[in-house]
Amino acid sequence: MEPDNVAAEVKQAIDDCRAMGGRPNADAMLKVDDLNGDGGEDWIVDFSKLRCAGATNPFCGSGGCSLQIFLWTGGSEWTRVFDETVQSYRLTRVNGRRAVAINMGGSACGKPNYQTCAKTYSIERTRLAPLR
């Protein structure tokens, strides 16, 4: 079962889709994994996976779709450590450590938005740390 703050993000996505006249299906939005290797469940909320039949996805635009990452910080606490608009992402390893490689619209790097801006973050215990 997802934590309350993750569930609230999914509920908001469903509500926003309905408000636009769509029929939401949020089944594929969540991914759970121990991203930082601390033994706790971490959560990825991928708004590109929201299906909003009959309306456009309210969380996607010309630069991509919203992506949120929540890391478990102990007990019943999850902290949102990433909340950006991305074109795509993939989990990877850099120097043996877990990392996330993200493609964003060019505006994230001072380029025209139709271009791509690639960023990689190492997944630390309580945060994402930029690598390049």
N, C-alpha and C positions, 0 to 999 in steps of 0.2 A: 504494500500500500504506500503510495507516495506521501511525502510530508505535506503538511497543511499549506505552506507557502507555494509549493509546486502545484498542488491541487487547485489553489486559488488562481494561478496563471492559466491553467487549462480551462477552468470555469469561466474566466474572463474572455478567453478566446471563443468559447461556445456561445456566450452571451452576445459578444460583438458580431459574430456570424449571424445569429438569429436576428439581431437588430437591423442587419442589412437585408433581411428577407431570405437568408440562406438556411439550409438544413445542414447543421454541423455533424461531422464525424471526426472525433479527436483521438480515435483508437491508436493511431500510429505516432502520435506526437511525443511520447515519452520513451526515453532509453535510460536504463539503470545499469550502472557499472561501478566498480571500485576504481575510479579514475586516478586517484593519487596514492593508491597502495596502502591505505591506512586501515583496511578491513571494513570500512563503512560503505554503505550505498551512496553513490553520488548520482545526480540526476541531470539529464540533458532534456530540455524542452525545445523541440524543433518545430517552430510554427509553420515551416514549409509543408509539414505533414498534415496540417489541418485541412480537411476537406469541407468545403462550404458550398454544397450543391445549390445552384440557383443564384449565387452571388460570388463576387471576387473575394479572395482571401484577404481580410482586412490587415493582415500582418506582413504582407508582401508588397513590394513596390519595385521601382526601377533598379534599386541597389541590391535587391535580394529580399530575404525574409528574416524575421526576428529569430534569434537563437539565444537561449539562456542556459547557463551551466550553474548548478547548485552543488557545492561540496559539503559533505557531512563534517560538522565541526564538533561533534561529541554529543552524547545524550540524544535529545530529540531536536537538535538544532542543525539546520542546513542554511548555508550562506550563499547568496547569489554572487558569483564571482565574475560572471560574464553576462552581458545583456547588450547585444549589438545586432545590426542588420548585416547578414552575410549572404554570399552567393552559394557557398558550399563549405563543408568542413569534413575533416577526417581525423580520426585518432591515429596516432603514429608513435614512433619512438625516436628520440634524439639523444645520442650518447648513452643509450641504454635506459633512458628515463621516458616515462609516458609524456606525450605532448599532444597538442591539437593544432593541426594546420588548417588555417582559415583563409578563404578567398572572400574579399569584400569588394564593394564598389570602389572605383578609383578615388573617389572623394576622401576616403579614409587615409589616403597617402598623398593628398594634394594633386591628384590627377583628375581628368574628366571622369565622370561616374561610369561611362560606358566601358572604361578600361578596368582591369582587375588589379587589386592590391592584395598581395599575399602576405600573411602574417602567421608566425608560429609562436606558440606559447608553451612553456613547460608547465606541467600540472604539479604544483607544489601542494603542500599539506592544506593550506587555507587560501590559496590564491592561484591565479594564472600569472606566470612571469614571462614577459615578452622576450623572445630569443632573437628575432630579426625584424 
